Amino acid sequence: MAGRPDLHGDGDRLMMTTLELLEPLARRRGDQVVVTTMSVTRPWGRLSDHDLDFASADSAMGHAADLALGIALARPERRVVCLNGDGSMLMTLGTLATVAGSGAENFILVVVDNAGYEITGGQPVAGVSVDYAAMAKGAGIPRTLTVTSAREWDEALDHVLGSSGPTLIHARVALGDEGPISRSAREEARYLRTSLAEWSASLRECLTRGAG
């Protein structure tokens, strides 16, 4: 990322947890739109109950990033953060070029890389050593960063949120044990206790009236 040194981890632990990635962002996100998918969807809903949260976890795996980019382009006055999975990112790598070409200064794409398909049983993702930051840089995304520890993420986050994008963060996290996601009253997260269509309408209304 421009203006910051390369970050390489603190050596005292192999990887941060998903919770360590999400908690600082939940505290500092303000009124930014946050789009989640797959294994991040449920943990984010435990930390955040915001009208501008959006769960893209029902179908069309791999398209959370382009959905979030569309929101960013439609609402350039509001920052949009997409918490994408590594498996999802691998399915639509062409999105990186689309993000670069869009020039969306309000867009942050976080690839949450746990090297597995967590919600379907933790099967390993092909190409577990993929360098998403390098791929994003090669696609033309100007600001990229790789983080592997809670400390370096916490130190970088304010800079990430305060800089113009488009930006890609490659966040290496430990594989968790989240199971399949449903939309039902059994779910804790408010944005999973309603249908995708209903929540989509609510988000659109919120963005249209400028609330949040």
C-alpha positions, 0 to 999 in steps of 0.5 A: 500500500502506498505510504506504508512498508511491506508487512510480514507478520510478527513471528509470534503466531502463525495466523490470526483468527477470523474474529481478530480480523473482523472485530477491529473492522466492526469497531471502526466501520462507521457508516460504510457498507459491508458485504460479506460472503460464505464463512465470514457471514455469520461471524460478522453478524455476531459483531455487527447489526447494521442496516448497511450490512449485506450477506451475499451467501445464498447462491452465485458463489464468487460474485460478492466482490462484483456485487459490492463493486456495483454498490460502490459505483452506484454510491460513490459518496459511501465507502464499501468493504467486501469481505470475500472468501479465497474460494469465492475469489478464485472462482471469479479472478476476472473481477480483479481486472474489473475492480482495477478498471472501475477506478472506484476510490471508495472500494475495499476488497478483503480476501479472507484466505483460510485456505479452505471451503469452511462452510461445506466441511473445510475442504482445501482450496486449490492453490493454497499458496496464491498471492492475491495481493500480487495478483491484484497488483498485476491486474492493476489495483493500485493499493494492495496489502497482505496481513497475517497477524492481528497486530499488523492488521490493527496497525494498518486498518485506519490507513486502509479505511482512510485511503482512496482505493480501489484497495485489495487486502489479502488477509490470511486467517486460520480455518474455522468451523462455521457450518452451512448458512441458512436464512431462518429464525435460527440464525443470530444475525438479523440480516440472515433472519430474512430473505435475500430479496427483503434484505436487498430492498431494505439496503436499497432503501437505506442507501437511497435515503442516505441513512445508516 
